[in-house]
């Protein structure tokens, strides 16, 4: 027999949680009590929006859900900015919110909010626990939902009486990870499209990448001489000084890069959604029917064909896709290798800050100096 608060903490431990971010509140005191004796590190924040964004950062860095606890009403609404960011950037996150007690619901109790309605459009799943014995079930499911397909935030509402109730419940088990992989037929079709292409271009985006997948993507780019661009806020997916790097596909895109993408006859989009920012308001790839032959690889089948109709849809996570495709090699030297070199030269020219400019402080020399004196590992 355990309290709902203890069951929450035990379920977090079972799913490998090593830290949480929170702004303490009286609506989930039972969880805070249970955390006192837990190895989970509790990081107390000043404001709920910051706590949610710190959990978002944890999710980005680890691929595991960042965990955030906030109190009801203003605590929850303050955290909503972090939930919206995690949803749009496909970041796994779980937000636990203290809620009014069950007997006070639907009476406009102090700071009462219907969280299913409030977060319904900006979270991947929203649930309110009404039976403390089901806490292990709901928390394990939250981890599965937050990490599967297109990752995203889950919101769990915790009525006060659910946290203080003493119940018998099953021991929490960790969630089971779900992976989607490309089939041989899809890889054969991609090879055939590349064999016919004259101006292909690769755009990397989304989440569910790891260090090994990034390295394998570099191997693919080198083997096929492919020009590679990184989507909005995904510049870490490819080395910017690599000769295959063509630039970032985001806000203020290099005009030469934008032209190259528009004129490409094949675009391979791996992991990303190609939303408003990376698509330059849906002009680089026209929605719903791109001018280019589009090959879209994404972990969530619901994203394939949602905004753009792909010529080839591959339901696979980025890491699984590049692992499989890295084994394929071109039959002959690709004809577009010179264009890849030109795009990298255009990127270097575009990204080099000018040495002079208006005013007394010139950013070119300011940025160039640390590049000259610091080792590469610090840049």
HELIX and SHEET records of a PDB file:
HELIX    1   1 UNK A    4  UNK A   14  1                                  11    
HELIX    2   2 UNK A   26  UNK A   28  5                                   3    
HELIX    3   3 UNK A   29  UNK A   35  1                                   7    
HELIX    4   4 UNK A   48  UNK A   62  1                                  15    
HELIX    5   5 UNK A   74  UNK A   88  1                                  15    
HELIX    6   6 UNK A  102  UNK A  104  5                                   3    
HELIX    7   7 UNK A  115  UNK A  119  1                                   5    
HELIX    8   8 UNK A  132  UNK A  134  5                                   3    
HELIX    9   9 UNK A  135  UNK A  147  1                                  13    
HELIX   10  10 UNK A  160  UNK A  164  1                                   5    
HELIX   11  11 UNK A  184  UNK A  196  1                                  13    
HELIX   12  12 UNK A  211  UNK A  224  1                                  14    
HELIX   13  13 UNK A  235  UNK A  237  5                                   3    
HELIX   14  14 UNK A  255  UNK A  263  1                                   9    
HELIX   15  15 UNK A  301  UNK A  303  5                                   3    
HELIX   16  16 UNK A  318  UNK A  325  1                                   8    
HELIX   17  17 UNK A  337  UNK A  351  1                                  15    
HELIX   18  18 UNK A  363  UNK A  373  1                                  11    
HELIX   19  19 UNK A  376  UNK A  378  5                                   3    
SHEET    1   A 2 UNK A   2  UNK A   3  0                                        
SHEET    2   A 2 UNK A 166  UNK A 167 -1                                        
SHEET    1   B 6 UNK A  41  UNK A  44  0                                        
SHEET    2   B 6 UNK A  19  UNK A  22  1                                        
SHEET    3   B 6 UNK A  66  UNK A  70  1                                        
SHEET    4   B 6 UNK A  93  UNK A  99  1                                        
SHEET    5   B 6 UNK A 153  UNK A 159  1                                        
SHEET    6   B 6 UNK A 125  UNK A 129  1                                        
SHEET    1   C 6 UNK A 245  UNK A 249  0                                        
SHEET    2   C 6 UNK A 228  UNK A 231  1                                        
SHEET    3   C 6 UNK A 200  UNK A 204  1                                        
SHEET    4   C 6 UNK A 266  UNK A 270  1                                        
SHEET    5   C 6 UNK A 293  UNK A 298  1                                        
SHEET    6   C 6 UNK A 312  UNK A 315  1                                        
END                                                                             
